[in-house]
Amino acid sequence: MNILVCDDDKAIVDGIGIYLENEGYQIFKAADGIEAIDIIDHQEIHLIIMDIMMPKMDGIRATMKIREENNIPLIMLSAKSEDYDKILGLNIGADDYMTKPFNPLELIARVKSQLRRYTTLGSLEAKSTVYRTGGLVIDDESKCVTVDGEAVHLTPVQYKIVKLLTANAGRVFSIEEIYEKVWNEPSFSPENTVTVHIRKIREKIEINPKEPKYLKVVWGIGYKVEKI
């Protein structure tokens, strides 16, 4: 099992890591929410331990972003003991909450409990990696895209855009949302960048790019993949 520990206090991260490694877990470490999201995008993570107060991107914002696409068990840490922080953390998607300082053995027990629930309920095994609408199918495990059974070759960025829209078929994303979710950075005049990629994607997945079946524009708002 792979566990991501995210905290800007290196001593805390290293300390938690030692206890978890002694239990046989593989540990990934991050110092802020941006690093955590990057690791999640590139590694298979089974549980997250996330501090609230961090630079660049705090634990609240990082958890909200993670929950847009992932249901990974998440234990939130905070030096604050106010009920507001606990309630906020749980409301945005945290599965458990611990206040610093904490007993490392209690944290290990909670980690095991969350992983047991995650696997027993089938979330780990049943997590879908295939998204489809009509004849458009994305197999995220193999990174394969097909249209009516024919393979479509996309660049990594094109693939991320198609996956985002297809996994949320029917939902309209603004150009700014698409840019921020795919490029994972704030958007500054992203219209040309996103529009060019959308045009190239249409050329690959649509029979008639001028009359698209799947990837459609919603004028004045953004783009969506049609739910068929």
Solvent accessible surface area in square Angstrom, and as a share of the most:
residue,aa,sasa,rsa
1,M,88,0.39
2,N,27,0.14
3,I,0,0.00
4,L,0,0.00
5,V,0,0.00
6,C,0,0.00
7,D,2,0.01
8,D,71,0.37
9,D,62,0.32
10,K,149,0.63
11,A,76,0.59
12,I,47,0.24
13,V,6,0.04
14,D,41,0.21
15,G,28,0.27
16,I,9,0.05
17,G,1,0.01
18,I,103,0.52
19,Y,91,0.34
20,L,0,0.00
21,E,92,0.41
22,N,120,0.62
23,E,80,0.36
24,G,63,0.61
25,Y,31,0.12
26,Q,104,0.46
27,I,24,0.12
28,F,37,0.15
29,K,97,0.41
30,A,5,0.04
31,A,43,0.33
32,D,4,0.02
33,G,0,0.00
34,I,75,0.38
35,E,75,0.34
36,A,0,0.00
37,I,14,0.07
38,D,68,0.35
39,I,31,0.16
40,I,19,0.10
41,D,90,0.46
42,H,129,0.57
43,Q,85,0.38
44,E,117,0.52
45,I,11,0.06
46,H,20,0.09
47,L,0,0.00
48,I,0,0.00
49,I,0,0.00
50,M,0,0.00
51,D,5,0.03
52,I,8,0.04
53,M,111,0.50
54,M,19,0.09
55,P,74,0.46
56,K,149,0.63
57,M,22,0.10
58,D,42,0.22
59,G,0,0.00
60,I,26,0.13
61,R,129,0.47
62,A,0,0.00
63,T,0,0.00
64,M,102,0.46
65,K,52,0.22
66,I,6,0.03
67,R,55,0.20
68,E,92,0.41
69,E,103,0.46
70,N,30,0.15
71,N,105,0.54
72,I,6,0.03
73,P,7,0.04
74,L,0,0.00
75,I,0,0.00
76,M,0,0.00
77,L,0,0.00
78,S,1,0.00
79,A,76,0.59
80,K,83,0.35
81,S,87,0.56
82,E,100,0.45
83,D,103,0.53
84,Y,152,0.58
85,D,19,0.10
86,K,95,0.40
87,I,97,0.49
88,L,53,0.27
89,G,0,0.00
90,L,73,0.36
91,N,117,0.60
92,I,33,0.17
93,G,21,0.20
94,A,8,0.06
95,D,59,0.31
96,D,30,0.15
97,Y,15,0.06
98,M,10,0.04
99,T,51,0.30
100,K,35,0.15
101,P,136,0.86
102,F,42,0.17
103,N,82,0.42
104,P,45,0.28
105,L,121,0.60
106,E,71,0.32
107,L,2,0.01
108,I,12,0.06
109,A,58,0.45
110,R,71,0.26
111,V,0,0.00
112,K,79,0.33
113,S,37,0.24
114,Q,13,0.06
115,L,10,0.05
116,R,146,0.53
117,R,129,0.47
118,Y,18,0.07
119,T,40,0.23
120,T,107,0.62
121,L,137,0.68
122,G,20,0.20
123,S,34,0.22
124,L,47,0.23
125,E,127,0.57
126,A,79,0.61
127,K,100,0.42
128,S,68,0.44
129,T,47,0.28
130,V,56,0.32
131,Y,56,0.21
132,R,158,0.58
133,T,5,0.03
134,G,39,0.37
135,G,18,0.17
136,L,0,0.00
137,V,31,0.18
138,I,0,0.00
139,D,46,0.24
140,D,23,0.12
141,E,140,0.63
142,S,70,0.45
143,K,120,0.51
144,C,52,0.31
145,V,3,0.02
146,T,30,0.17
147,V,18,0.11
148,D,96,0.50
149,G,67,0.64
150,E,124,0.56
151,A,63,0.49
152,V,21,0.12
153,H,151,0.67
154,L,32,0.16
155,T,61,0.36
156,P,107,0.67
157,V,43,0.25
158,Q,7,0.03
159,Y,22,0.08
160,K,99,0.42
161,I,0,0.00
162,V,2,0.01
163,K,46,0.20
164,L,13,0.07
165,L,0,0.00
166,T,5,0.03
167,A,44,0.34
168,N,43,0.22
169,A,24,0.18
170,G,37,0.36
171,R,113,0.41
172,V,46,0.26
173,F,1,0.00
174,S,28,0.18
175,I,31,0.16
176,E,74,0.33
177,E,58,0.26
178,I,0,0.00
179,Y,29,0.11
180,E,68,0.30
181,K,46,0.20
182,V,13,0.07
183,W,66,0.23
184,N,50,0.25
185,E,85,0.38
186,P,91,0.57
187,S,21,0.14
188,F,169,0.70
189,S,100,0.64
190,P,6,0.04
191,E,78,0.35
192,N,121,0.62
193,T,53,0.31
194,V,0,0.00
195,T,56,0.32
196,V,55,0.32
197,H,40,0.18
198,I,2,0.01
199,R,120,0.44
200,K,86,0.36
201,I,0,0.00
202,R,41,0.15
203,E,105,0.47
204,K,84,0.36
205,I,5,0.03
206,E,14,0.06
207,I,167,0.85
208,N,67,0.35
209,P,48,0.30
210,K,188,0.80
211,E,132,0.59
212,P,27,0.17
213,K,108,0.46
214,Y,6,0.02
215,L,1,0.00
216,K,68,0.29
217,V,46,0.26
218,V,37,0.21
219,W,215,0.75
220,G,89,0.85
221,I,104,0.53
222,G,5,0.05
223,Y,19,0.07
224,K,42,0.18
225,V,2,0.01
226,E,46,0.20
227,K,153,0.65
228,I,107,0.54
